[in-house]
Amino acid sequence: MDTEAELTQRGRSSPAPGEERPRSAVSRARALLRTPWRRAGALGVVCAVFLLLISNFVVQPFLIPSRSMQPTLKVGDRILVNKLAYRFGAVPQRGDVVVFDGTGSFVREPARGNPVGDALHGAASALGLAEPADTDFVKRVVGVGGDDVVCCDAGGRIQVNGVSVAEPYLYPGDAPSEVPFRIVVPLGTLWVMGDHRSQSRDSRDHLGEPGGGMVPVEKVIGRADWIGWPVSRWGSLPPAPATGGPRG
């Protein structure tokens, strides 16, 4: 019997008795996924990637870090920011609560940090698990491009284009503004303020800085439409009343 020929033939067709057939990469991957904890880990990664895609393009959770929007939004609330609200020709309106990137208007360009740490924090923030970046803010739109915004009229209320504004969303006991001002909002920008005026650093605090406290519309990340957490505060944000007269 030709032993060499037999071994050659066996190597081409099937393993010798007791030997294991070499597995392909696909087979090895399937075997790994059959392990419960590995399967759960892979599912977790897929879910995280899916949520990040949704957060980047459709709806982003945003953790409220301060008291500047009380009583509408409280510290620890997780709001859902509608990123499609202004994607198809729509623009922010007076009364909208918006989240925006304040770089260049409210804060200077931040110094570069650790890229890995920044990426991890950005991912956690995008999922609503960490505080937002120091450059992200949530405020209410008080004036849009072309508006003449004045504080204050004889009754202590803000006027927009000569019309006094009712602001039922203000924090109880707060004046519309302790700081007098009169500005004309440049086209393509927004004048924004917090609902808790005495606790909010907003457009008023940046009047003398480059940009004059105005937020470029292109820096708006989206509109805050819902409160997603805690469960006791589930629901959509109440619509603001119509404010101000025609644009100047």
C-alpha positions in Angstrom: 0.0 0.0 0.0 1.3 3.4 -0.9 1.3 5.3 2.4 2.6 8.5 1.0 -0.2 8.6 -1.7 -2.8 7.8 1.0 -1.6 10.7 3.2 -1.6 13.1 0.2 -5.1 12.0 -0.8 -6.3 12.4 2.8 -4.9 15.9 3.1 -6.8 16.9 0.1 -10.1 15.4 1.1 -10.6 14.9 4.8 -8.7 14.9 8.1 -7.3 11.8 9.5 -9.3 10.0 12.2 -9.3 12.1 15.4 -8.1 15.3 13.6 -10.2 18.5 13.5 -10.9 20.1 10.2 -9.4 23.7 10.0 -12.2 26.2 10.3 -12.7 29.3 8.1 -12.8 32.8 9.5 -16.6 32.9 9.2 -16.9 29.7 11.1 -14.7 31.0 13.9 -16.7 34.3 14.1 -19.9 32.3 14.3 -18.4 30.2 17.1 -17.4 33.3 19.0 -20.9 34.8 18.7 -22.4 31.6 20.1 -20.8 32.5 23.4 -23.6 34.4 25.3 -21.5 37.2 26.8 -19.8 37.8 23.4 -23.1 37.8 21.7 -24.4 40.3 24.2 -21.3 42.5 23.7 -21.7 42.5 19.9 -25.4 43.4 20.3 -24.4 46.3 22.6 -21.9 47.6 20.1 -24.5 47.5 17.3 -27.1 49.3 19.5 -24.6 52.0 20.5 -23.7 52.6 16.9 -27.3 52.8 15.9 -28.1 55.3 18.8 -25.1 57.4 17.8 -26.3 57.6 14.2 -29.8 58.6 15.4 -28.3 61.1 17.8 -26.1 62.7 15.1 -28.8 63.1 12.5 -32.3 62.9 14.0 -32.8 63.3 17.8 -30.2 63.9 20.3 -30.5 63.6 24.1 -29.2 66.6 26.0 -28.6 66.7 29.7 -29.6 70.0 31.4 -26.6 71.1 33.6 -27.8 74.4 35.1 -30.8 76.4 36.4 -30.8 78.9 33.6 -34.0 77.5 32.0 -36.1 76.9 35.1 -39.0 76.4 35.5 -39.3 75.0 31.9 -36.3 72.8 32.3 -34.7 71.6 35.5 -31.2 70.5 36.4 -30.9 66.8 35.5 -33.6 66.8 32.9 -32.8 65.0 29.7 -34.4 66.7 26.8 -34.7 65.3 23.2 -33.4 67.8 20.7 -35.1 67.6 17.3 -32.3 67.9 14.7 -34.7 67.8 11.8 -36.7 70.9 13.0 -34.6 73.3 10.9 -33.2 71.0 8.2 -35.7 71.5 5.4 -36.0 75.3 5.0 -37.6 76.0 8.4 -35.9 78.5 10.7 -36.0 79.2 14.5 -39.0 81.2 15.6 -39.5 83.5 18.6 -40.3 81.3 21.6 -38.5 78.2 20.4 -36.2 76.6 22.9 -33.0 75.7 21.0 -29.7 74.0 21.7 -26.7 75.6 19.9 -23.0 75.7 19.7 -21.9 78.9 21.4 -18.3 78.8 19.9 -17.6 82.3 18.6 -20.6 83.9 20.2 -20.8 82.8 23.9 -17.4 81.2 24.3 -14.0 81.4 22.5 -12.6 78.6 20.5 -11.8 75.9 23.1 -8.2 74.7 23.5 -7.6 71.2 22.1 -7.7 68.5 24.7 -7.0 64.8 24.6 -8.5 63.5 21.3 -9.5 60.2 22.8 -11.0 61.7 25.9 -12.9 64.3 23.9 -14.3 61.6 21.6 -15.4 59.4 24.5 -17.0 62.4 26.2 -18.7 63.5 23.0 -20.2 60.0 22.5 -21.4 59.9 26.1 -22.9 63.4 25.8 -24.5 62.5 22.5 -26.3 59.7 24.3 -27.4 61.9 27.2 -25.1 60.1 29.6 -22.8 63.0 30.3 -23.0 66.8 30.6 -22.9 68.5 27.3 -19.7 70.2 26.0 -18.8 73.5 27.5 -19.6 75.1 24.2 -23.2 73.8 24.0 -26.1 75.9 25.4 -29.9 75.7 25.7 -31.8 79.0 25.6 -35.1 80.5 24.3 -35.3 82.5 21.1 -36.5 86.1 21.9 -35.5 87.8 18.7 -34.8 86.7 15.2 -33.1 88.4 12.3 -34.4 91.9 11.7 -36.1 92.2 15.1 -35.8 95.3 17.2 -35.6 94.0 20.8 -35.9 96.5 23.7 -35.8 96.2 27.5 -38.0 97.4 28.8 -41.4 99.1 28.3 -43.2 101.2 31.0 -44.6 98.0 32.5 -41.1 96.3 32.7 -41.8 93.9 29.8 -39.5 93.2 26.8 -40.7 94.7 23.5 -40.1 93.1 20.1 -40.8 95.4 17.2 -42.7 97.8 19.4 -45.0 95.0 20.8 -44.8 94.1 24.5 -44.1 90.4 25.1 -46.0 88.2 27.5 -43.6 85.7 29.0 -45.5 83.2 31.1 -42.5 80.8 31.1 -40.3 83.2 33.2 -39.2 81.9 36.6 -41.6 83.2 39.3 -40.3 86.5 40.8 -37.8 87.1 38.0 -37.9 90.4 36.0 -37.7 90.1 32.2 -34.3 91.7 32.5 -32.4 93.7 35.1 -30.1 94.8 32.3 -31.6 97.5 30.0 -30.7 97.0 26.3 -31.9 97.9 22.8 -30.6 95.9 19.9 -31.5 95.1 16.3 -30.8 91.5 15.5 -28.7 91.0 12.4 -30.1 88.8 9.7 -29.1 85.2 10.0 -28.7 85.4 13.8 -30.7 85.0 17.0 -31.1 86.9 20.3 -31.5 84.2 23.0 -32.3 84.4 26.8 -32.8 81.9 29.6 -36.2 81.5 31.3 -34.6 82.0 34.7 -33.3 85.4 33.8 -31.5 86.1 37.1 -29.5 82.8 36.7 -28.9 82.9 33.0 -25.8 84.0 31.1 -27.2 84.7 27.7 -27.1 87.2 24.8 -27.3 90.1 27.3 -23.9 89.1 28.9 -22.1 89.2 25.6 -23.2 92.5 24.2 -19.8 94.1 24.3 -18.0 91.0 22.8 -17.3 90.0 19.2 -20.6 89.0 17.8 -22.6 91.1 20.2 -24.2 88.1 21.9 -25.9 87.0 18.7 -26.1 83.3 17.8 -25.6 82.5 14.1 -28.6 80.4 12.9 -26.1 77.8 11.4 -24.8 77.2 14.9 -28.2 75.9 16.1 -28.1 72.1 16.7 -31.8 71.7 17.0 -35.0 72.5 18.8 -35.8 71.1 22.3 -39.2 69.4 21.8 -39.5 66.8 24.5 -38.4 65.9 28.0 -37.4 62.3 28.0 -36.2 61.9 31.6 -37.1 61.7 34.5 -40.3 59.7 33.9 -42.3 62.1 36.1 -41.6 64.8 33.6 -42.2 63.0 30.3 -43.9 65.0 27.7 -43.4 67.7 25.1 -42.3 71.2 26.0 -45.3 73.6 26.2 -45.5 75.9 23.1 -44.6 79.5 23.8 -47.2 82.2 23.0 -46.8 84.2 19.8 -44.4 87.1 20.6 -43.6 90.4 19.1 -44.8 92.2 16.0 -43.7 92.0 12.4 -40.0 92.1 11.8 -38.4 95.5 11.4 
